[in-house]
Amino acid sequence: MLKKIKTSELKIGMVVEKMDRPWLKHPFLTNRKKITSPSQIDKLLEFKIEDVYIYIGPEDEGPLVPVAGPGDEAGLESAGEDAFLLPSISTEEVPTLSAPHMVPFEEEVKVARVIQREAQNIIQDVMQDIRKGSTIEPGKVEEVVNKMVDSIFRNRDAFVSLTRIKGYDEYTYVHSLDVCVLALTFGHHLHFEQEELQKIGIGAILHDTGKMKIPTSILNKPGRLTELEFLEVRKHPLYSLDIMEKAGGLPEEAKIIAMQHHERHNGTGYPHGLREEQIHPFSQVTAIIDVYDAVTTNRCYQRAMSAYRAMQILYELGQTQFNLELVERFIQCMGIFPVGTVVELDSAEIGVVTSVNLQALLRPRVLLLYANKRRPYPSPKTVDLMERVADGEGFLRSIIGVLSRQQWDIDVERYLSSADSITA
């Protein structure tokens, strides 16, 4: 639960979960901040933030467990050569404060699919219009983004589960849609206001429109780009900005996202080589998600990596290219085992993560496919890893490792597309 206290009562080690003003109106990157020095308390007081909310758990639980830093024990055994561990994450159950689901997953995913199809059609039309030299219609984009925001507020897992379902030939517009969904989900996790979510959603869904000004022979080239080709690709954020300005009526923050989503924290990005606070927070969010979705998607020049491996890569990039605190919050948002991760349980069963438990990141819902490494189940079944043994002293199943979906030849997207209709 949350407890409201005076800022002057804060002590080092406490974790502030909420402040008395919107995310962009205080000196920290997110609403959640672990107090590590007196100067942070002084900065809050300097910004006239008089009240904050801290997490208070049961008497034996202690304060909210922050995402761990490098060197903390992961506590999971490696399950084969293709299993990966995230050294940055603690295995303690990490409660979060995102709003509870208002609508059951099974109900909202049906609505989310309809919105997804509508959004796909709109972004595909937008891309085609740009190819033809036409101006985009902002009204349609804004309307569908608002529907997506509403869906995520009702149940954030429903739409996120659909981002793993994509076709090889649909990359450009499906990528834009998936980045939008994930940006909205992450923004919701960071307690963005609804108006802020609408702005980040519009920017995210239109962030790659400038690629329509680049020849497809370059975009889909299977081999290494020449220096001139790469210089052309690096222009697409500027093209995106130009397209959005010509459309008129789009939020300034959305245009900034399109312009800055390839900027990097250490100044190595493009088109302007911005650094750290020079990059808008919305752009920092979108940049992380843009990379995450790109590396977890099959392309003509790369094979998709697992969501779990992608999280490890993001953490490594957080040391240089991204804001590390924001990367850690994204990992917390998506789960230590993101939707689509192939996992092995201590029961010897093998399955696919279908939804994340925000109150216990190590205990998602899993669609079981194999009773063990030699015997598949006749019919898949969904289980909740929060289920306890009869005496209540422990959990019935726990994850012990992550497996390569390619090695096991598991079509994750096919299972996710039907997971909502499969019950335990």
N, C-alpha and C positions, 0 to 999 in steps of 0.2 A: 504494500500500500504506500501511498505518498503522504508525506507530512510537510506542511508548510512551516517554514522557520524564517526568522530574520536573517538577512545576509550576514549581519555582524556576528551571528551565532555559528557560522560555518567554521569547520575545523579541517585541517589537512587530512586527507584520506576519505572525506565524504564525497559522494557522487551526486552532483546536482542533476536532476532529471528534467526539470522544467523551470523556466524563469517567468517573471510577470510581464513579459512582452514578446512579440514575434521573434522568430529566429534571426531575421536580418537586422534587428534593432538592438543587438547587444554585441560585445567585443569578441565573442567566441564563434567558431565555425558552426557549431550545432548547439541545440538546447541542452544536450547532455554533456557534462564536463566533470571530470574528476579533479578535485582540488588538490594540487601538489605543492603549492607555495602560498605564502601570505600575500604576495603581489597579485595573485589571481583574485583573491577576496577584495583587495584594494581596488582592482580594476572594475569589479562589479559595483562597488560602492561609488566609484567615480562616475559610472554610467547611471547612477541613481536607481539601481536595481535593489530595492529594499527588501523584497521577499523572494525566496526560492523554495522549490519543492525537492525534497530528498526522499530516496526510497527507504522505507522501513519494513523489514520482513518479520517473520515470526521470531520470537526471542532467541531461538537457537540458530537462526539463519544468518544473522549479521547483515551488513550493508550489501547493496547490490554488487555483484561480482563484475568488475570491468573486464573487457576483453584483454586477455593476457598479452604480455610483450614477448619478444624473442627469448628463447631459452626455456620457456615454461614447458613442463612435460605435457605431451599430448595425451598420453595414457591409452593409446590405441596400438594394437599390434598390426604390423604390416601384413596384408593378406596377399602375398605374391609380389613378383617383381614389378607389376604394373600398379600396385597400390601406392597411394600418396598420403602424406600426413601434413597437416598444417601446424607448424610449430608455434604459430602466433596465437593459437586459441586454447583456452583452458577447457578441461573436460567437466568442470563444475557446471551444474545447471544454471544458465544465465537468464534470469527473468528479464523481460522487456516490458515497456509500458505502452506499446501500441494498443489501440482500442480493440476490444474483443470483437470477434466476427458477429455481425448483426444478422447475417443470413447464412444458413448451412452451405458448405462447399458444393454439395450435390445439386443444390437449387441454383446457386449463383453461377456455376460454371455453364449452365444452359443459356443464361442471359449473356454471359461473357462471350460465348461463342457467336451469338448473333451480332454483338457489338464488334467483335473481332472481324467478322466477315465484312461488316459495313465499313470499318476502318481500313481494311485491306483494299476494298474497292475504291475508297476515296483517295488513299495515298497512291494507289496505282494510277488513277486518273490524273492526279496531280503531277506525277512523274511523266506521264505521257504528254500532258499539256505543255510541260516545260520543254520536252523534246521537240514539240511542234512550234515552240516559240510563243505559246499562249501564256497569259497571266493566270495565276492560281486564284481560286476563290476562297478567301479566308473563312467565310461564314461556315462552310461545310466542315472545315478542319476544326474550328473552334467547337462546333456542335458535337462532333464525335469524341473529341478529347474530353468534353464535359461529361459525356456518357461513361467514358472510361474512368474518370475520377470518381463518379458515383458508384461504379461497380467495385472499385478498389476499397472504397469506404465500407461497402456492404460485406465484402469478403476478399481480402487481398490475395489469397492463395489461388482463387479460381482463375483470374486472368493470368497470373504468373505461370500457372501450369500449362497454359496454352502457348507460352513463348518458346517452349521446347519443340513445338510441332511446326516444322517449316520444310519447304521443298528446296531442292538444290538450285532450281532455275528462278526462284523468287527472291533471291537474296536482297537486292537493293531495297525493295519496298517493304518486305517482311522484316528486314533488319531495322528499318526506320520505325516500324510499328512496335517491334519488341523492345527497342531502346526506349520508346515512349512509355510502354507499360512498366518496364523496370525502373525508369526514372520516377514515374508517379508512385510506384510502390516504395521506393527508397525515400522519396520526399515525404510520403505519409509516415514512414518509420521515423523520420527526422522531425516530425510534428510541423511540417509546413502548413500554412493556412490554405484553405481551398482555392483562393484566388492565386496564391503562389503556385499551387499544383497545376492550375490551368495554364499558367505562363510557361512553366517548365515542360509541360506536356506538349504544348504547341511548338516550342523550340526543339524538343527532342524528335517529334514526328517529322519535322521539316529540316532537320539538321543536315541531311545528306542530299537535299534537292539539287545542290550545285553540281553533283556528280552527273546529272543529266546533260550538263554542258561539256562533258568530257567524252571523247569517242569510246564506244563500247569495246573496241579492239584493245584499248589501254586498260579499261576497267576489268575486263575478263581475260587478260593475258595470263596464261598459265606459268610463264617463265618470269625471270627477273626483269624489272622495268629498267629501261635506259635512263640516264640522268635527265634527259629532256622529258621523257614520259613521266618520271617522278615529279619533276617540277610542275608539270601540268596537273597532276593529281593534287598537289599541294595547294593549288588555286581554288579547289572546290569550296572551302569555307567562304571565300570571298564571293564566289558565284552564288552560294546559298544566300548570303546577305543581300546581294543585289536583287535576287528573285523575290525575297521577302519584302524588301523596301518597295519594289515596284507593285507588289500586291496591295500594299496600303492597309492600314488598320490593325496590323499585328503588334503585339506588345514588344516594347524595346528589349525586355529581358529575353524574349524568344529569339530575337535577332542576334543578341550577344551570344547565346548558346550556339547558334549556327556558326558564328564567326570564331568562337573560342574552343570548340570541342576537341581540337587537336593541339591546344596549348598544353604545356607540361610544367609542373611545379618547379623544375630546375632550369627552366628557360630553353629547353631543347626542342620545344614544340613549334608549330607554325599556325598561322602565317606571320605572327608578329614577335615570336619569341618571348612572350610574357612570362612572368615568374610569380609564384606564390599568390599574395593577395591582389596582384594585378589581374588575376583570373577571377571572374565572377563565380561565387559559390555554386550557382546553378550550372555553370559550365564545368566546374570541377566534378560535380555529380554526374553529369552527362558523359564526360570524358572517361570516367571509370567504367560506366555501363557500356559505352561504345566498344571499348576493348573487350570487356567480358563477353558480350554477345558475339563479337566478331570471331574470337578464338574458339567459341563453343559451337561454331557453325561450319559445316562442310563447304569448302570453296573449291574452285578449279585448281588452285595452287596450294591448298592445305587440307588436311584431314582434321575434323573437329576434335578438340581435346575434351576431356570430361569436365563438368562444372566444378568438380572438386579440385582438379589440377589447375583450372583457370583461377580459382581463388588463391591457390599457392603462388601463381604467377603474379596476380595483382598485389599480393602482399610484398613480394620481392620488388615490384615496381614502386610500391609505396615508400621504399627507402630513398627513391630518387625522383621519379616522375610524377607521383601523385601525393596528395596529402595523406600521410599514413593513418592519422586518426579517422579520416573519412573512409579510407579503405577498410579499416577495422569495423567501422559502423556498417558498411555495406555487407561485409561477411556476416555480421550479426543479423542484419536484415534478411539476407537470403538463406541463412542457416549454415552451420558448419558442413552439413551435407545438403547442398541445394537440390531442388526438384530436378529429377533426372539422373541423380547419382546412383550408380550400381553399388550396392553394399552387401557385405557378408555379416551375418549375425552370429552370436555365440551359440545359437541353436543349430549352426551349420547351414541354415537356410540362406538363400540368395534372393535379393529383390531389388526393386527400383523405388527410390524416394518419390512419393507423389505429392506431399505437402509438408511444410515446415511447421513445427510447433514453436511458436514465438516465446512461449513461457518456459520451454525446455529444449534448447537447440540440439541436444544430442538425441532427442526422442521424437523424430518425425513419424509420419504415417508411411508405411512401406508396402508396396505391392509385391507379395512373395511369388517368385517364379520357380525356384528350385528348393526341394526339400534338403538337398545337399549338392555337392559339386558333380555328382553322378546321376542324380535322379530329379527330373523336372516334375513339378506338380501337374496333374491332369488339367486343372483349371487354376489360374492365378487367384489369389485372395489378398485382400487388404487388411493389414493389422496396424494397430496403434502401439508404438513402443512405450507408451505410458502405462500399458497394461501390466499389472503386478501379479506376482504369484499368489497362490491361495492364502498364505499366511500374512501377506502384505509386507514382508520383510525385504523384498527385492523385486526387480523387474523381470517379467517373463522372458523378454528378449532385449538384447543390446547390440549395437553395432561394434564390430571389432576391426573392420577394415573396409577399404574401398577397392573395387575391382574395375578393370578396363572393360567397357562395354564392347569395344572392338574385339578384344580377345575372347569374350564370351558370346559374341555375335548376337547381342541383345538390341533389338530395335526399340530403343527407349521411347521415341516419339509415338510409335504404334500403341504401346502400352499406356502412355499418358493420355492418349486421345480417348481411351475407353475406361480409364481408372475410376471415373466418377460413377460408373455403372456397376462396379465390382465391389462387393462388400465382404466383410470377414465372415 
